[in-house]
Amino acid sequence: MNNFLFTEEGTRVISCPAGNAPKSCSYIKQTGQCRISFPRNKCENCPHRDQCQPKMFNRTSVLFLSKRSSDSAKSQRAMKTEQFKALARIRNGVETIPSILRRKYQIDHMPVRGLLATKLRFGIKLAALNFKKLSAYLDSLDQCALLSANS
């Protein structure tokens, strides 16, 4: 559902996506939905009619809508933006470090006993991971310098 404005409680609809105020609005407590009716002529000529899909009657058009469904539609639209996709990539980068430590450096199965020895072994494995990342970064800088020198 497209940009319906609700009250803070979510029990009344203030306006539709085209900016029309509803003729009447009643809240159904059992389902958490609002029954919204608009004059038929407002919905017939509305550019958002295919998205809202109201039920058309002789004088009115009726639509059942909940604040929850409206909010989920807004969040789905927000997830399609480039800014959200960039933020999602950052999160994946953060989650890869524990995964790499488990798979490549086997931190779950270290063959040592004692707290001090375990801390030392874990620190060495973290240093190895950081050194590997530094090495890859320096290699990428060298490749960029070679590409710019050849151009």
C-alpha positions as CSV (number, residue, x, y, z in Angstrom):
1,M,0.0,0.0,0.0
2,N,1.3,3.3,-1.0
3,N,1.9,6.2,1.5
4,F,-1.4,6.3,3.4
5,L,-1.1,8.7,6.3
6,F,-2.3,7.2,9.6
7,T,-2.7,8.8,13.1
8,E,-0.1,8.0,15.7
9,E,-2.2,5.1,17.1
10,G,-2.8,3.7,13.7
11,T,-6.6,3.7,14.2
12,R,-7.6,6.3,11.6
13,V,-6.4,7.2,8.1
14,I,-5.8,10.9,7.5
15,S,-5.2,10.8,3.7
16,C,-4.6,8.6,0.8
17,P,-1.5,8.7,-1.5
18,A,-3.3,11.2,-3.8
19,G,-3.9,13.5,-0.8
20,N,-7.7,12.8,-0.6
21,A,-9.3,12.7,2.9
22,P,-11.5,9.7,3.4
23,K,-15.3,10.0,3.5
24,S,-15.3,7.7,6.6
25,C,-12.9,5.6,8.5
26,S,-13.6,2.9,11.1
27,Y,-11.2,0.8,13.0
28,I,-11.8,-3.0,13.4
29,K,-10.1,-4.0,16.6
30,Q,-10.1,-7.8,16.0
31,T,-8.0,-7.5,12.8
32,G,-6.2,-4.3,13.4
33,Q,-7.4,-2.9,10.1
34,C,-9.1,0.3,9.1
35,R,-12.2,0.3,6.8
36,I,-11.7,3.4,4.7
37,S,-14.3,4.7,2.2
38,F,-13.8,7.4,-0.4
39,P,-16.3,9.0,-2.8
40,R,-16.3,6.9,-6.0
41,N,-15.3,9.8,-8.3
42,K,-12.1,10.4,-6.3
43,C,-10.9,6.7,-6.7
44,E,-12.0,6.4,-10.4
45,N,-9.6,9.1,-11.6
46,C,-6.8,8.4,-9.1
47,P,-3.4,7.5,-10.6
48,H,-2.7,5.2,-7.6
49,R,-5.9,3.1,-8.1
50,D,-4.0,0.1,-9.5
51,Q,-1.8,0.0,-6.3
52,C,-4.6,0.5,-3.8
53,Q,-7.2,-1.7,-5.6
54,P,-10.3,-0.4,-3.8
55,K,-13.6,-2.2,-4.0
56,M,-15.9,0.0,-6.1
57,F,-19.6,0.4,-5.1
58,N,-22.3,2.7,-6.5
59,R,-21.4,5.9,-4.5
60,T,-18.2,4.9,-2.6
61,S,-15.1,2.9,-2.9
62,V,-13.9,0.9,0.1
63,L,-10.5,-0.3,1.2
64,F,-9.3,-2.3,4.2
65,L,-5.8,-1.3,5.4
66,S,-3.7,-1.7,8.5
67,K,-0.9,0.5,9.7
68,R,1.3,-2.5,9.9
69,S,1.0,-3.3,6.2
70,S,1.5,0.3,5.3
71,D,4.7,0.4,7.4
72,S,6.0,-2.8,5.9
73,A,5.5,-1.4,2.4
74,K,7.4,1.7,3.3
75,S,10.3,-0.4,4.7
76,Q,10.4,-2.6,1.6
77,R,10.6,0.6,-0.6
78,A,13.4,1.8,1.7
79,M,15.3,-1.5,1.2
80,K,15.5,-0.9,-2.5
81,T,17.4,2.4,-2.2
82,E,21.1,2.5,-3.0
83,Q,21.8,3.9,0.5
84,F,20.3,0.9,2.2
85,K,22.2,-1.5,-0.1
86,A,25.5,0.2,0.8
87,L,24.7,-0.1,4.6
88,A,23.8,-3.8,4.1
89,R,27.3,-4.4,2.5
90,I,29.0,-2.9,5.6
91,R,27.1,-5.3,7.9
92,N,28.2,-8.3,5.8
93,G,31.8,-7.1,6.1
94,V,31.6,-7.1,9.9
95,E,30.0,-10.5,10.0
96,T,32.8,-12.1,7.9
97,I,35.6,-11.7,10.4
98,P,34.2,-14.3,12.9
99,S,33.4,-16.6,10.0
100,I,37.0,-16.3,8.6
101,L,38.4,-16.9,12.1
102,R,36.4,-20.1,12.5
103,R,36.9,-21.5,9.0
104,K,40.5,-20.5,8.1
105,Y,42.1,-20.1,11.5
106,Q,40.0,-22.8,13.4
107,I,39.7,-20.7,16.6
108,D,37.0,-23.1,17.9
109,H,39.5,-26.0,18.1
110,M,42.8,-24.7,19.4
111,P,45.1,-27.5,20.7
112,V,46.2,-25.7,23.9
113,R,45.2,-25.7,27.5
114,G,45.0,-22.8,29.9
115,L,43.7,-19.3,29.7
116,L,47.1,-17.6,29.0
117,A,48.1,-20.1,26.2
118,T,44.6,-19.7,24.6
119,K,44.8,-15.9,24.7
120,L,48.3,-16.0,23.2
121,R,47.2,-18.4,20.4
122,F,44.1,-16.3,19.7
123,G,46.1,-13.1,19.5
124,I,48.5,-14.7,17.1
125,K,45.6,-15.8,14.9
126,L,44.1,-12.3,14.9
127,A,47.5,-10.8,14.0
128,A,47.8,-13.2,11.1
129,L,44.3,-12.2,9.9
130,N,45.2,-8.5,10.1
131,F,48.6,-9.0,8.4
132,K,46.9,-10.9,5.6
133,K,44.4,-8.0,5.1
134,L,47.3,-5.5,5.2
135,S,49.2,-7.5,2.6
136,A,46.1,-7.6,0.3
137,Y,45.5,-3.9,0.7
138,L,49.2,-3.1,-0.2
139,D,48.9,-5.4,-3.2
140,S,45.9,-3.5,-4.4
141,L,47.7,-0.2,-4.0
142,D,50.6,-1.5,-6.1
143,Q,48.2,-2.6,-8.8
144,C,46.5,0.8,-8.9
145,A,49.9,2.5,-9.2
146,L,50.9,0.2,-12.1
147,L,47.6,0.9,-13.9
148,S,48.0,4.6,-13.5
149,A,51.6,4.5,-14.6
150,N,50.7,2.6,-17.8
151,S,47.9,5.0,-18.7
